[in-house]
Amino acid sequence: MEQPHKDQVVIITGGAGGIGSRMAKAFADEGAKVVIAGRDQAKLDNIAGAIENDGNTCMALSCDVTEPEQVEKLVAATVARFGRLDVLVNNAGGAMFVKPPEKLRPEQWRAAIDLNLNSVFYCSAAAGQQMISQNGGRIINISSVAGIKNSPAFIHYGAAKAGVINLTKSMAACWGEHNINVNCIAPGLTATEGVAQWLPAKTKEDGSPVPLLEYPPDPQHVADLTLFLAAPGSARISGEIFPIRALTEIV
């Protein structure tokens, strides 16, 4: 049976979150050597431990992706252990400080841009250097539909995620000659535990089920799309944006 991800070396930032942890398990179950990074070492260790208990490979590394020096150490530690870096998933991020623009403080704006945009550049630049030396690699950025449509509840988050989309296209153009594919996934509301209170009902008022395509996707759906973008079947895809959302979010 073909195993396109076997022995791939994969870094996933935001690896302790609902989507990141599902990605880690998905890659590990396919035979990849996974590195999960984030700021909560205890949560990372629990996730890595569960993956390794299944007989798979996962290394948990503490890293604040808003700090370039820590990002460089993350990439260096990954290469030191596994010898290369095949896939980077820039998954770290979050819609903090939900408030109207007139109440958003400058330090809150900077924090949101740091986490949701600057970190993607720092991680991609560090990984890109390694991938150029290897003449190949995959970078998968996790943006948001907030970067595609207006986002009045969190303009800072929407602006950062729109920046990720443009950064994806530009890095793809810069690194195509080095066989580095750079693509972007833009999830809408995703059915993680952290947003349970915002999820719609699964049944309509008449008791009939909401059609699957009208309901928010699960983290596994995002993980499956990430697997595809790291597989040979997407070798000729770069600089593209892949929204994954309920049909009700299309405007």
Secondary structure, DSSP 8 states (H G I E B T S, - for coil): ---TTTT-EEEEETTTSHHHHHHHHHHHHTT-EEEEEES-HHHHHHHHHHHHHTT-EEEEEE--TTSHHHHHHHHHHHHHHHS---EEEE--------S-GGG--HHHHHHHHIIIIIHHHHHHHHHHHHHHHHT-EEEEEE--GGGTS--TT-HHHHHHHHHHHHHHHHHHHHHGGGTEEEEEEEE-S---GGGGGG---SB-TTS-B--GGGS---HHHHHHHHHHHTSGGGTT--S-EEEE--GGG--
